[in-house]
């Protein structure tokens, strides 16, 4: 066989082989699979979606900056991902999530001011707080299997979860679950909690511990300090952006986001 023909066949062989490999790779990627170089295996990939309020926050995956919100990360290999969301003027949001093949994780991140803004409450707001206080009466309709020391019990808007505190613990009670799974702990601290309540978005819990007003998510993550208080009390009206508290003889409004 002539040498020139052999060279042509050799070149065409590698062109066809390269085309086949690239096509196979594209098919694998399009099908939601990726090559795990560490494990040397082909795995089904997953997706992480991060939305935030406010938008244009910086998103880090495993300590590496990736993009600004709102953002979607596709074709991620399964594993643990440390997610961090940052924006100037706001407290950092952090969470570790385990991503499985074929799974889509979506996090709607609420960022809170690093220095919440305090101002005096208006006369109308003070009137609403007074009406709210006067409407608080003993309620005997709460579940009978709550601990005897359960305090500040309040239902979520959809009545699917009941929030309460018990000494140094915050709990959520789910009445529709099997009896053994109804009580779920949110967080446990070394000091007693003096008040607890839902933020109106029903995704965050407000509480006071050691005269600190703090906020935490239902899964116990992102336990953030909002302010120092002089009294163990706060009020929440209709907005999830404002919390009211008493400072000496004044009712103050704390804008937290």
Number of C-alpha atoms within 10 A of each C-alpha: 5 6 8 9 10 11 11 10 12 11 12 12 12 11 12 11 12 12 12 12 12 12 12 12 15 14 12 16 15 11 12 19 21 22 16 15 9 6 8 8 10 13 20 21 24 22 20 20 15 20 20 20 14 15 15 16 24 19 25 18 17 13 11 11 13 13 17 19 20 18 18 15 15 13 19 23 23 19 12 13 18 14 20 19 26 19 19 10 12 19 19 18 19 16 12 13 14 11 19 18 18 16 15 16 15 12 13 11 18 17 21 23 16 18 16 17 14 16 11 16 17 12 10 9 16 17 12 15 18 12 11 13 11 9 9 8 7 6 8 7 6 11 10 8 10 15 12 8 9 15 18 13 18 18 18 17 12 8 11 13 19 22 25 25 26 20 16 14 17 26 21 21 22 18 15 11 11 9 10 7 11 17 20 15 17 18 17 16 11 9 11 16 22 20 18 26 24 22 22 17 13 16 14 20 21 21 24 23 19 13 16 19 22 18 23 20 16 19 12 15 15 17 15 18 19 22 17 13 17 11 15 17 16 21 18 20 15 10 11 17 16 20 21 22 22 18 12 9 6 11 20 22 24 20 19 19 17
